[in-house]
Amino acid sequence: MKIAGAGPAGLAAAITLAHAGRAVEVHEAHDRVGYRFGHDLQGLENWSTQGGVLDAMQAQGLSTDFDMMPGREGTAFDAWGNAYHLHSEQPFFYLLVRGPDAGSLDDALLRQARSLGVEVRFNSRLTQIDGAGILATGPRGAEVIAVGYHFRTDMDDGFWVICDDTLAPKGYAYLLVMSGYGTLKTCMFCGFNRQKEYLRRTVDAFHHLVDLRMENPVPHGGAGHLGPSGLWLTGQHPVTGEQAGIQDFLWGFGIRSAIDSGVLAAQCLMNGEDYAERARSQFLPRMQTSEVNRRLFSLLGNQGYRWYLRHASRQADTRDFLRRQYQPSRLKRLLRPLLAYPVQNRSNPCNSPDCTCVWCRCG
Ligand SMILES: Cc1cc2nc3c(=O)[nH]c(=O)nc-3n(C[C@H](O)[C@H](O)[C@H](O)COP(=O)(O)OP(=O)(O)OC[C@H]3O[C@@H](n4cnc5c(N)ncnc54)[C@H](O)[C@@H]3O)c2cc1C
């Protein structure tokens, strides 16, 4: 069995197959896992289900042997610099490292896959799969981008968010710190052409609000694909993770569903089940709910973000608050056709002679 892509989706599929004694080859286009992330700090969301994500991964037979920090409390700011405290009893996410370094999520999954006998071939870009296989090749569009820096820092561990259209249009800027490493990003859903300006403002804002301290900042950015209805199969092959457009439209927390879709694809192949049907029923209602959440959030603007953050910080438990928002509901189903989803077209180049965009074709 061949799998294209050694991201969370591809490795989760490979581990599931290998547990069942199947011979698996994972082909990775780059020379290491997590190539596109460097040493990015990211959040593994823990709010969308009542049960915890780590328990779910262990039940799926996946390693949770990676460096992580539970995110129970943090601070969000509105455009006027007002601070809102977010807190929950159980972590609403786990901060982790992406990329090839020891201790990262990608490294933990790679080590587990290899220990189960999975053959991982680097520098091997698959252009077609003969016979049984799974596509797990990451985003095929750029409807959201995050640009910023990785850096060393002497700041205490923690996370901070700013909702302000003048520095992260329709999205949010964030600062994550864990064990002496930091990631600062502006995550934007439109206005990609002005990414440098937004990033400059984000850095200034964090300097002002939380005394940001970056040592040797390394520029980093990436894109995310929000597929409106999901692409479940190409030919007979299951499509998983961001290649299928399986994402969290509201905040871009795609790791968990990438893993879940990889596991599901492997199980369907082994059991002769219809992946498209299973994936549609498992992921589509949540994706459509998050699509409506995204559309509503995009309409808020700075005054609306202030209202939203005030409301969120008054909740007894941020994790419960987020979980309620992510549940499909009749109201959100009714709202869906009424709100147009603003898709940014990746094929428009920025035409800058010194393009460093993470999203356009000339970069
Ligand atoms: C800057 C940034 C910050 C993010 N922050 C978060 C966060 O905090 N929380 C969260 O949950 N999500 C976050 N995401 C999203 C998350 O990283 C993705 O949703 C997740 O990595 C998707 O996993 P995947 O396995 O589908 O794809 P990927 O992780 O992209 O893996 C796909 C792999 O396939 C390889 N590949 C591509 N084409 C081929 C081919 N033809 N043959 C062989 N190999 C191929 C690629 O090199 C890559 O290694 C972030 C994304 C970005 C860009």
The ligand as an SDF file (V2000), in Angstrom:
LIG
                    3D

 53 58  0  0  0  0  0  0  0  0999 V2000
    1.6530   28.4880    9.5620 C   0  0  0  0  0  0  0  0  0  0  0  0
    0.6140   27.4430    9.8910 C   0  0  0  0  0  0  0  0  0  0  0  0
    0.1730   27.3260   11.1940 C   0  0  0  0  0  0  0  0  0  0  0  0
   -0.7690   26.3370   11.5150 C   0  0  0  0  0  0  0  0  0  0  0  0
   -1.1710   26.2330   12.8060 N   0  0  0  0  0  0  0  0  0  0  0  0
   -2.0240   25.2340   13.1540 C   0  0  0  0  0  0  0  0  0  0  0  0
   -2.3950   25.0370   14.5060 C   0  0  0  0  0  0  0  0  0  0  0  0
   -1.9870   25.7730   15.4140 O   0  0  0  0  0  0  0  0  0  0  0  0
   -3.2260   23.9860   14.7910 N   0  0  0  0  0  0  0  0  0  0  0  0
   -3.7040   23.1420   13.8340 C   0  0  0  0  0  0  0  0  0  0  0  0
   -4.4470   22.2060   14.1570 O   0  0  0  0  0  0  0  0  0  0  0  0
   -3.3730   23.3300   12.5420 N   0  0  0  0  0  0  0  0  0  0  0  0
   -2.5440   24.3360   12.1790 C   0  0  0  0  0  0  0  0  0  0  0  0
   -2.1920   24.4990   10.8730 N   0  0  0  0  0  0  0  0  0  0  0  0
   -2.7660   23.5750    9.8850 C   0  0  0  0  0  0  0  0  0  0  0  0
   -2.0790   22.2090    9.9620 C   0  0  0  0  0  0  0  0  0  0  0  0
   -0.6900   22.3850    9.9670 O   0  0  0  0  0  0  0  0  0  0  0  0
   -2.5200   21.3590    8.7820 C   0  0  0  0  0  0  0  0  0  0  0  0
   -3.9320   21.3200    8.7800 O   0  0  0  0  0  0  0  0  0  0  0  0
   -1.9730   19.9290    8.8530 C   0  0  0  0  0  0  0  0  0  0  0  0
   -0.5710   19.9100    8.8090 O   0  0  0  0  0  0  0  0  0  0  0  0
   -2.5220   19.1480    7.6600 C   0  0  0  0  0  0  0  0  0  0  0  0
   -1.9400   17.8690    7.6620 O   0  0  0  0  0  0  0  0  0  0  0  0
   -1.8120   17.0460    6.3090 P   0  0  0  0  0  0  0  0  0  0  0  0
   -1.1770   15.7490    6.6720 O   0  0  0  0  0  0  0  0  0  0  0  0
   -3.1020   17.0600    5.5920 O   0  0  0  0  0  0  0  0  0  0  0  0
   -0.8130   17.9120    5.3840 O   0  0  0  0  0  0  0  0  0  0  0  0
    0.6950   18.3610    5.6130 P   0  0  0  0  0  0  0  0  0  0  0  0
    1.0220   18.5050    7.0330 O   0  0  0  0  0  0  0  0  0  0  0  0
    0.9080   19.5400    4.7280 O   0  0  0  0  0  0  0  0  0  0  0  0
    1.5330   17.1540    5.0100 O   0  0  0  0  0  0  0  0  0  0  0  0
    1.5000   16.8530    3.6250 C   0  0  0  0  0  0  0  0  0  0  0  0
    2.8360   16.2610    3.2200 C   0  0  0  0  0  0  0  0  0  0  0  0
    2.7420   15.7490    1.8780 O   0  0  0  0  0  0  0  0  0  0  0  0
    3.9480   16.0380    1.1880 C   0  0  0  0  0  0  0  0  0  0  0  0
    3.6370   15.9810   -0.2450 N   0  0  0  0  0  0  0  0  0  0  0  0
    2.9630   16.9070   -0.9860 C   0  0  0  0  0  0  0  0  0  0  0  0
    2.8060   16.4480   -2.2640 N   0  0  0  0  0  0  0  0  0  0  0  0
    3.3890   15.2160   -2.3130 C   0  0  0  0  0  0  0  0  0  0  0  0
    3.5250   14.2340   -3.3400 C   0  0  0  0  0  0  0  0  0  0  0  0
    3.0240   14.4100   -4.5650 N   0  0  0  0  0  0  0  0  0  0  0  0
    4.1840   13.0770   -3.0520 N   0  0  0  0  0  0  0  0  0  0  0  0
    4.6900   12.8720   -1.8120 C   0  0  0  0  0  0  0  0  0  0  0  0
    4.5780   13.7720   -0.7970 N   0  0  0  0  0  0  0  0  0  0  0  0
    3.9160   14.9110   -1.0360 C   0  0  0  0  0  0  0  0  0  0  0  0
    4.3330   17.4030    1.7120 C   0  0  0  0  0  0  0  0  0  0  0  0
    5.7040   17.6370    1.5170 O   0  0  0  0  0  0  0  0  0  0  0  0
    3.9540   17.2830    3.1870 C   0  0  0  0  0  0  0  0  0  0  0  0
    5.0250   16.8130    3.9720 O   0  0  0  0  0  0  0  0  0  0  0  0
   -1.2780   25.4750   10.5150 C   0  0  0  0  0  0  0  0  0  0  0  0
   -0.8420   25.6200    9.2000 C   0  0  0  0  0  0  0  0  0  0  0  0
    0.0830   26.6010    8.8780 C   0  0  0  0  0  0  0  0  0  0  0  0
    0.5370   26.7260    7.4590 C   0  0  0  0  0  0  0  0  0  0  0  0
  1  2  1  0
  2  3  1  0
  2 52  2  0
  3  4  2  0
  4  5  1  0
  4 50  1  0
  5  6  2  0
  6  7  1  0
  6 13  1  0
  7  8  2  0
  7  9  1  0
  9 10  1  0
 10 11  2  0
 10 12  1  0
 12 13  2  0
 13 14  1  0
 14 15  1  0
 14 50  1  0
 15 16  1  0
 16 17  1  0
 16 18  1  0
 18 19  1  0
 18 20  1  0
 20 21  1  0
 20 22  1  0
 22 23  1  0
 23 24  1  0
 24 25  2  0
 24 26  1  0
 24 27  1  0
 27 28  1  0
 28 29  2  0
 28 30  1  0
 28 31  1  0
 31 32  1  0
 32 33  1  0
 33 34  1  0
 33 48  1  0
 34 35  1  0
 35 36  1  0
 35 46  1  0
 36 37  1  0
 36 45  1  0
 37 38  2  0
 38 39  1  0
 39 40  1  0
 39 45  2  0
 40 41  1  0
 40 42  2  0
 42 43  1  0
 43 44  2  0
 44 45  1  0
 46 47  1  0
 46 48  1  0
 48 49  1  0
 50 51  2  0
 51 52  1  0
 52 53  1  0
M  END
$$$$
